[in-house]
Amino acid sequence: MMGLGLIWMLLSWGGILLLAVWLITVLFPVGPQPSVGNESNPHGTARDILDQRYARGELSRAQYDEMRQTIGH
């Protein structure tokens, strides 16, 4: 009878712990949040991505200008 009580207690505390972890993940999500007003494309427009890549130094000025003309902006 003592073993059954111990198992019940461990299951109860495990359930409480799982509930607490779930609640924390719901209240405090991890990861980037979508910007307001841009729900249709969470990664931004082609121009936004191009600007970000240029700002990070991934593209030279010539590459940036060529790609900007290609996307039509």
FITILUM-727932 format. One record per residue: residue in three letters; chain; x, y, z of N, C-alpha, C in turn. Coordinates in steps of 0.001 Angstrom, whole numbers. Layout:
N
residuo, cadena, nxx, nyy, nzz, caxx, cayy, cazz, cxx, cyy, czz
Ala, A, X, Y, Z, X, Y, Z, X, Y, Z $
...
This chain:
73
residuo, cadena, nxx, nyy, nzz, caxx, cayy, cazz, cxx, cyy, czz
Met, A, 821, -1186, 0, 0, 0, 0, 872, 1260, 0 $
Met, A, 2010, 1200, 648, 2895, 2355, 722, 3426, 2707, -667 $
Gly, A, 3726, 1700, -1507, 4241, 1942, -2858, 3228, 2636, -3739 $
Leu, A, 1959, 2300, -3604, 915, 2915, -4401, 773, 4401, -4056 $
Gly, A, 890, 4746, -2808, 827, 6147, -2387, 1997, 6944, -2932 $
Leu, A, 3181, 6322, -2938, 4371, 6988, -3466, 4225, 7234, -4965 $
Ile, A, 3718, 6247, -5676, 3510, 6400, -7118, 2495, 7517, -7385 $
Trp, A, 1404, 7530, -6621, 382, 8566, -6792, 958, 9956, -6521 $
Met, A, 1784, 10072, -5496, 2388, 11353, -5153, 3331, 11808, -6282 $
Leu, A, 4151, 10894, -6818, 5064, 11253, -7897, 4299, 11668, -9153 $
Leu, A, 3234, 10970, -9471, 2411, 11345, -10623, 1763, 12713, -10425 $
Ser, A, 1313, 12978, -9229, 684, 14274, -8943, 1690, 15411, -9109 $
Trp, A, 2873, 15254, -8507, 3897, 16300, -8614, 4392, 16421, -10051 $
Gly, A, 4490, 15309, -10763, 4885, 15359, -12171, 3869, 16125, -13004 $
Gly, A, 2588, 15904, -12739, 1543, 16637, -13448, 1582, 18119, -13154 $
Ile, A, 1818, 18461, -11906, 1916, 19875, -11528, 3115, 20522, -12208 $
Leu, A, 4221, 19795, -12236, 5426, 20312, -12887, 5199, 20503, -14389 $
Leu, A, 4590, 19539, -15049, 4296, 19673, -16474, 3352, 20844, -16742 $
Leu, A, 2366, 21017, -15897, 1446, 22138, -16038, 2180, 23467, -15894 $
Ala, A, 3094, 23549, -14943, 3857, 24784, -14738, 4749, 25082, -15940 $
Val, A, 5415, 24067, -16483, 6272, 24271, -17650, 5444, 24710, -18846 $
Trp, A, 4297, 24077, -19057, 3427, 24456, -20168, 2963, 25908, -20022 $
Leu, A, 2574, 26283, -18808, 2100, 27636, -18556, 3206, 28662, -18821 $
Ile, A, 4417, 28368, -18415, 5541, 29284, -18646, 5814, 29434, -20139 $
Thr, A, 5768, 28318, -20888, 6028, 28414, -22330, 4930, 29176, -23059 $
Val, A, 3710, 29114, -22561, 2615, 29859, -23184, 2741, 31349, -22864 $
Leu, A, 3086, 31663, -21635, 3167, 33068, -21229, 4426, 33764, -21737 $
Phe, A, 5517, 33021, -21887, 6801, 33601, -22293, 7367, 32828, -23483 $
Pro, A, 6807, 33012, -24682, 7294, 32263, -25852, 8710, 32686, -26229 $
Val, A, 9458, 31739, -26761, 10825, 31988, -27181, 10848, 32100, -28696 $
Gly, A, 11615, 33038, -29211, 11740, 33185, -30655, 11260, 34542, -31102 $
Pro, A, 11514, 34839, -32370, 11120, 36148, -32891, 9612, 36278, -32999 $
Gln, A, 9145, 37436, -32653, 7727, 37730, -32735, 7461, 38443, -34055 $
Pro, A, 6376, 38124, -34744, 6083, 38803, -36001, 5803, 40280, -35762 $
Ser, A, 6261, 41098, -36696, 6027, 42532, -36552, 4583, 42857, -36893 $
Val, A, 4070, 43888, -36280, 2687, 44296, -36488, 2552, 44897, -37880 $
Gly, A, 1498, 44509, -38583, 1253, 45053, -39899, 1925, 44286, -41020 $
Asn, A, 2642, 43215, -40700, 3321, 42448, -41736, 3034, 40966, -41549 $
Glu, A, 1770, 40625, -41248, 1409, 39247, -40965, 1446, 38363, -42206 $
Ser, A, 1248, 38947, -43394, 1209, 38143, -44605, 2571, 37575, -44957 $
Asn, A, 3651, 38260, -44622, 4996, 37793, -44906, 5859, 38033, -43673 $
Pro, A, 5970, 37039, -42798, 6685, 37250, -41535, 8169, 37504, -41704 $
His, A, 8736, 37209, -42876, 10171, 37413, -43082, 10470, 38751, -43742 $
Gly, A, 9464, 39510, -44082, 9652, 40808, -44705, 9597, 40718, -46217 $
Thr, A, 9610, 41879, -46839, 9589, 41925, -48294, 10972, 41607, -48833 $
Ala, A, 11043, 41403, -50141, 12337, 41129, -50769, 13292, 42298, -50530 $
Arg, A, 12769, 43502, -50575, 13613, 44683, -50343, 14118, 44718, -48906 $
Asp, A, 13262, 44362, -47946, 13684, 44332, -46543, 14822, 43332, -46336 $
Ile, A, 14671, 42154, -46925, 15696, 41121, -46788, 16998, 41578, -47445 $
Leu, A, 16880, 42189, -48629, 18052, 42701, -49332, 18757, 43769, -48505 $
Asp, A, 17990, 44690, -47932, 18571, 45735, -47086, 19284, 45144, -45871 $
Gln, A, 18680, 44132, -45264, 19294, 43492, -44096, 20604, 42799, -44472 $
Arg, A, 20598, 42108, -45606, 21816, 41419, -46038, 22927, 42426, -46330 $
Tyr, A, 22585, 43551, -46943, 23583, 44593, -47225, 24108, 45202, -45918 $
Ala, A, 23209, 45422, -44977, 23610, 45991, -43688, 24527, 45044, -42913 $
Arg, A, 24315, 43733, -43063, 25174, 42764, -42373, 26510, 42578, -43077 $
Gly, A, 26662, 43164, -44251, 27915, 43046, -44983, 28005, 41802, -45845 $
Glu, A, 26886, 41157, -46106, 26883, 39948, -46926, 27003, 40273, -48414 $
Leu, A, 26681, 41504, -48786, 26679, 41905, -50191, 27551, 43136, -50380 $
Ser, A, 28198, 43202, -51544, 28929, 44427, -51893, 27918, 45440, -52415 $
Arg, A, 28362, 46665, -52587, 27468, 47711, -53090, 26974, 47362, -54500 $
Ala, A, 27871, 46818, -55333, 27493, 46453, -56700, 26443, 45333, -56689 $
Gln, A, 26636, 44335, -55853, 25661, 43246, -55756, 24317, 43772, -55260 $
Tyr, A, 24378, 44645, -54267, 23154, 45229, -53714, 22382, 45989, -54790 $
Asp, A, 23100, 46869, -55543, 22442, 47660, -56581, 21849, 46771, -57668 $
Glu, A, 22583, 45729, -58075, 22092, 44823, -59113, 20837, 44089, -58642 $
Met, A, 20857, 43592, -57436, 19700, 42859, -56903, 18490, 43797, -56696 $
Arg, A, 18769, 45011, -56282, 17686, 45977, -56081, 16997, 46284, -57415 $
Gln, A, 17783, 46423, -58478, 17191, 46650, -59804, 16403, 45420, -60266 $
Thr, A, 16898, 44243, -59921, 16230, 43007, -60336, 14852, 42883, -59700 $
Ile, A, 14759, 43237, -58417, 13446, 43099, -57739, 12529, 44276, -58059 $
Gly, A, 13067, 45292, -58750, 12214, 46391, -59220, 11994, 47501, -58230 $
His, A, 12896, 47679, -57292, 12732, 48776, -56309, 13905, 49684, -56404 $
